[in-house]
Every structure is written in C-alpha cells, then in structure tokens.
Amino acid sequence: MLIRYKKAFEKIAMGLLSFMPNEKDLKKLQQTMKEYETEEFRQLFLWKEEDIIGLLGVINLDASNELEIQHISVNPSHRYQGVGKKMVKALKEMYPEKNITSNEQTQAFVEKCDIC
C-alpha cells in the first residue's frame, strides 16, 4: 500500500533513498529529504506491506497535468518481486488524471512499468 511520508518515517525513508545512485552522499541525501519535507510541489510516498520496503518521490510543478517520478527505490531484499511496478501502478491509481513521467534516473524503470 502506498502511504504518504511522515516525519516519523524519516530514517527508513533516508535509508531507501540512499539506494538511488545520486543520493549516496549524506549531505545530498539530507538536502533531498529537506526538499521533500518543505516544498509543497514535492511528495514522498512509502510502500508498506508488513514493513516499509519501498519509496517513491514525485514532483508536480505549477499544477501541471504531469507527475514526474524523481526517486524510486526498493529494499534490496525485496527487489525483483514487482514492488516497484506496484508502487508506480498505485501512484497512477491515486492520480488517474495525471500523466506519470520520469526523469533521467527513473526513466528506464518507469518505461518498463507500462502505465500509459
């Protein structure tokens, strides 16, 4: 189930976000987390089954019809089980009116999800 990020989940969210190639540096990771917490056009979601095992970060600029996936990460012990695709599908169901897009980092994965 896709749930909205809360400050109580900060450590697990940072851990999941650190699996993204451009988020390895602690200062960069902290800056990214701060952006998700303070900028209203950025949203962070967590994927919860029994535990929180995935993260999805999106940006929605200027009330556009696009929702761009900035970050997508799954706990390594839960990879290759369809969790990432479930997160993208749940995001599309949550925002059916939005066109889900990707950035350079997430493009290859989002294309595999075939959500269009």
N, C-alpha and C positions, 0 to 999 in steps of 0.2 A: 504494500500500500504506500502510495506517495503522500508524504506529510510535509508540512511547511517547517522550515528550520526555526528553532527556538534557541535562545542563548544557552539553555541547559544542555544542548547537544553540541556545544562548540568544540570540545576535544575530539569527539568522534568525527565531526564534520571536517576538522582540520586534518585528521588522520587520513580520511578518504580523499580529501582534496590534494594531499601531498603525493598521491599516486599519479597525478597529472604531470607530464614532463616539465612544464614551465612553472610548477609550483613547488619545486624541490627546496629552494632557498627559504629559510624560516622567515626572513623579513618580507619577502614577496608573498608568502603564504599568509602572514598576518595582515598584510595590506589588502589582499584579496578578500579575506574574511571581513575586514572592516568595511570594505565596499559593499558586500552583500548585506551587512547589518545596517548601514547608514543610507545607502542610495535607494530611493523608492522604486526606481526602474529596474533594479536587480532583485532577483528572487532565488532563494536556495531551497531545494527540496531534498528530503531524505527518503530512502526506500527502506521500509520496515517490514520484515517478515517476523520471525521470532525476535531477532535483533535488527539493529540498523546496519545494513550491508551495502548500501549504495547512496550516491549523491548526484544531484542534477542541479546545475546552476544556469539560470537563464537571464536574459536581458530583454527588456521591452521598452524601446525608445520612442518618445513622442507619441504615445498612444497609437502607434502604427499597428498594422494588422499582422506584424511579424513578431515571433517569439524566437529569439536566437539562443541556441544551446551553447553556452560558453564553456561549461565543465560537465563532464560525465565520468563517474568513477565507481567501480565496484570492488569490494573487498576481494583481494586475490584468491582467497579460499572459496569464493562463490562465483568466480568467473567461468565463462563458457557454459552457463546454465540458463541463459536467456534473461538474466536480471536487467541488464542494460536495455534490452529491447522492451521489456515490460515497463521500465521507467519512462521511456520515450512514448510508448503507447498510452500510458496513464496520463502523461502530460498533454497529449493530443486530446484525450477524452475530457480532461479538465478544462481545456481551452479549445473547443471544437471550432470556434470562429477564427482562430489564429492560424497563420501559416508558420509551421515549425521549420526553422532554418538552422544552420550551423555556422561555426567559424572554421578557420583552418585546422585547428586542433581536433575538432569534433566531427568534421565533415565526413571522413571515411566511415566512421561508425554510424552516423545518422543516416547516411545513404543506404547502409546495409539494413536498416530498420524498416525501410519501405513504407513510410507513413503517409505518403501523398495519395 
